[in-house]
Structures are given as C-alpha cells and as structure tokens.
Amino acid sequence: MDDVCGHIFRKVSWVFVDLINPFWYSRVLKPFPKMQKGEKFIVVLNHLSNADPWFAIRSLFPWDCKWICKGSLFKVPFGGWALKNNGDLAIKFTKEEKGSVGMLMEDAKKLLQRAQPIAVFPEGVRNPKPEGPLGEFKLGFFTLAVQEGVKVVPMALSGSETAWPVKDWKFDFSTCYLSAGEPIDPTGMTAEELRDKVYNVITEMRESHPDRLKLKKAE
C-alpha cells in the first residue's frame, strides 16, 4: 500500500512543481543515473529548504524514494497524512524520543533489504547559510550503506532556499538547479571515507551550477 501511495504522491508532486506552481522552476543539469530495477541505493542530497524533496522528485522520477523527514512534518495537515501513507520515515529530535534514531535506522535497513530506495539529507537540517559551503554530513546513513553494501547516489541542489524560506510558511519565487552524480559503491570503504567522498562530489557539482558561478563572480 505504501508503494502505491508513494507513486501517486510523487506524480502529483511532480505535476505541482513543474506544471502548476507559478513560483518554482526546476532545472536538471545532470540527470539521475540509470539504475537497474531491484538495485539497492540511497540518494544523498544537500539541504536548503523544505521544498527540496519536491524539486528532487523531478530528477528522481519515476523512482519512488522513501524520504527521511523530520517528525514534525508528519503533523502538518494533509501533507503529514501523505508522508505517513507514502511510507516515508520520521526522524525525531526530542529528548523524550531518544531511541527513535535506532528505530529509524532499522526501518531504513528493512526498506533497503527489499530494494526500496531511500533519500536522505545528511546535514540533518536546512543549511542556515546557503551562500556558503555545505554543512557537516552526519555519519549514520553512510554507516548503513557500508554495512548493507548499498550504493550511494549523490545529488546537489542550489537555489531552492528562496522557494520556502526558513521560518516562513509562504512560498516565494525560486529556480532550483539539480545535478546527480554516478552511483558510488561503498565496497572497501569505511563510512568516513564514503561520507567524505560523497560530500566532495556534491560540493563539486553544486559549485558548477549557474547560480553558484554567478555568486563567485560577484565576490
């Protein structure tokens, strides 16, 4: 049931972002690599805005990734219901729910074992300084990738920070650039080595985006 709801929701989201929403425009610079059906992988993205998953769906389509989202989003009317029915996973930051990270990783592991791709923002939170470098990547999902022998597909976003600004409920105009890299096989790598490699690949792709090049030129 989760998979059916997920496919429906992703298709609706794709239409919403690319065809209906007059505020947002997405431009895929490097398309998502061709993956084989049944191939296990984790998509890793930098994080700038709550709108990031919607932008990324255009590049990922027709793949239905299960997203790792902050728990508070599951309480949002309609949107939270959709996340829950899609089978997306919640990460909770409260002290009262301390053991939730372990449960989350176990649930993510089960998804990967049945070849269900997942998508994660290893920075954990939206980058508060989008004009600067990427935030620190947490190790958790890179450890999982190494343990399960699962490939990691890096994806870079830029420009989405204006789509849904931090601490604001209103949408704004945005052009989001997306680039996807080739899958990275973790065989023979430590979690730290995998994390650093993915961080560098995402940084390199992001810095090649038109808005980033324009920002550098203006400095």
C-alpha positions in Angstrom: 0.0 0.0 0.0 2.9 2.4 0.9 4.4 1.9 -2.5 1.2 2.6 -4.4 0.5 5.8 -2.3 4.2 6.8 -2.8 4.0 6.6 -6.6 0.7 8.5 -6.7 2.0 11.3 -4.4 5.3 11.6 -6.3 3.5 12.0 -9.6 1.1 14.6 -8.1 4.1 16.4 -6.6 5.9 16.4 -10.0 2.8 18.0 -11.7 2.5 20.5 -8.8 6.2 21.7 -9.0 6.7 21.6 -12.8 3.3 22.3 -14.3 1.1 24.2 -11.9 3.2 26.1 -9.3 4.0 29.5 -10.8 6.6 30.3 -8.2 9.0 27.4 -8.7 11.1 26.3 -11.6 13.5 23.4 -11.6 16.3 22.8 -14.0 18.0 19.4 -14.1 21.7 19.9 -15.2 22.8 16.3 -14.7 20.1 13.7 -14.9 19.7 10.9 -12.4 21.8 7.9 -13.5 20.1 4.8 -14.9 19.6 2.3 -12.1 18.5 -1.3 -12.6 15.2 -2.5 -11.2 15.9 -4.2 -7.9 19.2 -2.3 -7.4 19.6 -1.1 -3.8 20.7 2.5 -3.3 20.5 5.6 -1.1 20.1 9.1 -2.6 22.1 11.7 -0.6 21.3 15.4 -1.1 22.3 18.7 0.5 19.5 20.5 2.2 18.4 24.2 1.7 14.6 24.2 2.0 11.5 22.2 2.9 10.8 22.4 -0.8 13.9 20.3 -1.6 12.1 16.9 -1.9 9.6 18.4 -4.4 12.4 19.7 -6.6 14.3 16.5 -6.4 11.3 14.4 -7.4 11.6 15.8 -10.9 15.1 14.3 -11.3 14.3 11.1 -9.4 11.1 10.4 -11.4 9.9 7.6 -12.0 11.8 6.3 -8.9 9.8 6.4 -5.7 12.3 7.0 -2.9 11.1 6.9 0.7 12.2 10.2 2.3 13.7 10.6 5.8 11.9 13.6 7.2 11.8 15.4 10.5 9.0 14.2 12.7 7.2 17.5 13.0 6.3 17.4 9.2 4.1 14.3 9.9 1.8 16.5 12.0 1.1 19.0 9.2 -2.5 18.7 7.9 -2.8 16.8 4.6 0.9 16.9 4.0 1.7 14.8 7.1 -1.0 12.4 6.2 0.5 12.0 2.8 4.0 11.4 4.2 2.7 8.7 6.6 0.7 6.9 3.8 3.7 7.1 1.5 5.8 5.1 3.9 8.3 7.9 4.5 10.2 7.7 7.7 10.3 10.3 10.5 13.4 11.3 12.4 12.6 12.8 15.8 14.9 15.2 17.7 13.2 15.4 21.1 14.8 14.0 24.3 11.7 12.1 25.1 12.1 10.1 21.8 15.7 9.3 22.3 15.6 5.8 20.9 13.8 6.9 17.7 17.1 7.1 15.7 17.8 3.4 16.3 14.3 2.5 15.2 14.6 4.8 12.2 17.8 3.1 11.0 16.3 -0.3 11.5 13.2 0.7 9.4 15.5 2.2 6.7 17.5 -1.1 6.7 14.4 -3.1 6.1 13.4 -0.9 3.2 16.8 -1.3 1.6 16.8 -5.0 2.0 13.6 -5.2 -0.2 15.3 -2.9 -2.7 13.3 0.2 -1.8 15.5 3.2 -2.4 15.6 5.9 0.3 16.5 9.6 0.1 18.3 11.4 3.0 19.7 14.8 3.9 22.9 14.0 5.9 23.2 17.6 7.1 20.2 16.9 9.2 18.8 20.4 9.0 18.5 23.1 6.3 21.7 25.0 5.7 21.3 28.3 7.6 23.9 29.9 5.3 23.0 28.7 1.8 25.5 31.0 0.2 28.3 29.2 2.0 29.7 25.7 1.9 27.7 22.5 2.8 27.0 21.8 6.4 28.6 18.8 8.2 27.4 15.4 7.0 26.3 13.1 9.8 27.7 9.6 9.6 24.5 7.5 10.2 23.3 6.6 6.7 26.9 6.2 5.3 27.4 3.6 8.0 24.2 1.9 6.9 25.3 2.0 3.3 28.7 0.3 4.1 27.1 -2.3 6.3 24.5 -3.2 3.7 26.7 -2.8 0.7 24.3 -0.3 -0.8 25.4 2.2 -3.5 25.0 5.9 -2.8 23.8 8.3 -5.5 24.9 11.9 -4.7 22.6 14.8 -5.7 23.4 18.5 -5.5 20.8 21.3 -5.2 21.2 25.0 -5.3 18.7 27.9 -5.4 15.9 26.2 -3.5 16.4 28.3 -0.3 14.2 31.0 -1.6 11.3 28.6 -2.5 10.2 28.1 1.0 12.4 30.2 3.3 13.4 29.0 6.8 11.0 30.1 9.5 8.4 31.2 6.9 5.2 29.4 5.8 4.9 31.3 2.5 6.2 30.2 -0.9 8.4 32.5 -2.9 10.0 32.6 -6.4 12.8 30.1 -7.0 14.9 28.5 -9.7 16.4 25.3 -8.4 19.3 23.6 -10.1 19.9 19.9 -9.7 22.8 17.6 -10.6 23.0 13.9 -9.9 26.3 12.0 -9.8 27.2 8.5 -10.6 26.4 5.8 -8.0 29.3 5.3 -5.5 30.0 1.7 -4.5 31.0 1.6 -0.8 32.9 -1.7 -1.2 36.2 -1.5 0.6 35.4 1.9 2.1 34.9 3.0 5.7 31.8 5.0 6.5 34.0 8.1 7.0 35.7 7.6 3.6 32.3 7.2 1.9 30.9 10.3 3.7 33.9 12.4 2.6 33.7 11.2 -1.0 30.0 12.0 -1.3 30.5 15.4 0.4 33.2 16.3 -2.1 31.2 15.1 -5.1 28.1 17.1 -4.1 30.2 20.1 -3.4 31.9 19.9 -6.8 28.6 19.5 -8.7 26.9 22.3 -6.7 29.7 24.8 -7.3 29.3 24.2 -11.1 25.7 25.4 -11.1 25.0 28.7 -12.8 23.8 30.5 -9.6 26.9 29.4 -7.7 29.2 30.6 -10.6 27.3 33.9 -10.6 27.8 34.2 -6.9 31.5 33.6 -7.2 31.8 36.1 -10.0 30.1 38.8 -7.8 32.5 38.3 -4.9 
